[in-house]
Amino acid sequence: MRIGVPKEIKTNENRVSLVPAGAEALVAAGHEVFIETGAGIGSGFEDEAYTEVGATIVPDAATAWGKAELLLKVKEPIASEWQYLRPDLTLFTYLHFAADEALTRAHLASGATCIAYETVELPSRELPLLTPMSEVAGRMAVQEGAKYLEKLYGGRGVLIGGVPGVAPAKVVILGGGVVGTNAAKVAAGLGGKVVVLDLSLERLRYLADVMPANVQLVHSNRHNILEQISTCDLVIGGVLIPGAKAPKLVRREDLKRMRQGAVIVDVAVDQGGCIETIRPTTHENPTYVVDGIIHYGVANMPGAVPRTSTLALTNATLPYTLQLANKGWKNALRDNGALLRGLNMTGGQVTYRGVADSFGMDFVEPATFLD
């Protein structure tokens, strides 16, 4: 199979969807790998590292897309890349369709087969291709939140861990999943007063066993959310409904309850965000202020640490990429139920219910297309 890897062109996105070791494995399995020149440089991989293992460097994105039967990316194609979509192409990347109707309709109109990293789901409900980036984003959320709490950036001028005689910052984390757990670990490690809210009592019991004493576990409901954010310094949104828009847990009017100069970091922004006032931002212009509250809405947070993020991501995606390349997408999805859950659309039909429900579109069972 011919596999294409274009350079990521979303603002300040320096990750790459395939490292040289992955290219080597694909070439060894008998496939052709086409890497757009410079695609790996942002993550520290020169073109020569790919050619040394048998991949071919191509001069531009049009060639990388055009030669590919299977196209690997990190982020969803932006508008300038939609022209490359076609019915005989299989696209394997993060897509987050439910948060963007224009993106969804462009891919639907193309007839391409779109398999989303974020909806590949194991029987255990684990999302193996979302997990590594959620780990990075959860840890980064505290790092970024701590920075914007500094007075220099308009924050309250509060140190997360405080000092002897001065109370630490209060960090409220919405969601106790992968993002929330990693955020809590870092915030607690810095010495903050941490509160994690989650709907699942089972999850809260698990976190109670593994978290340090400065992490408080609270059941998530409207009353408790309002109570916790009214006295906090940093709110981290980490709520996920796979393949669907995130629920709005903090409303515009709720900001008036918060302290001036407090910070919100919504990791769920690429799924629409769990804060009503959040909107996507970039690493170049990461924040804005609403009612005196600093909002951080960078939709590709792991792109700021591309070396770590690329290695973590490709460690997870390569086994699935090999299955798609070795078997073709239909056979691979037939043999692997987790990959089947990743199919969001094919042949101009939506095959993931969360996406269909978001825009009132017709839903077709993905297994329908495997005959």
Buried (B, 14 or more C-beta within 10 A) or exposed (E): BBBBBBBBEBBBBBBBBBBBBBBBBBBEEEBBBBBBBBBBBBBBBEBEBBBEBBBBBBEEBBBBBBBBBBBBBBBBBEEEBBEBBEEEBBBBBBBBBBBBBEBBBBBBEBBBBBBBBBBBBEEEEEBBBBBBBBBBBBBBBBBBBBBBBBEEBBBBEBBBBBEEEEEBBBBBBBBBBBBBBBBBBBBBBBBBBBBBBBEBEEBBEBBEEEBEEBBBBBEBEEEBBBBBBBBBBBBBBBBBBBBBBBBBBBEEEBBEEBBEBBBBBBBBBBBBBBBBBBBBBBBEEBBBEBEEBBBBBBBBBBBBBBEBBBBBBBEBBBEBBBBBBBBBBBEBBBEBBBBBBBBBBBEEBBBBBBBBBBBEBEBBEBEEBBE
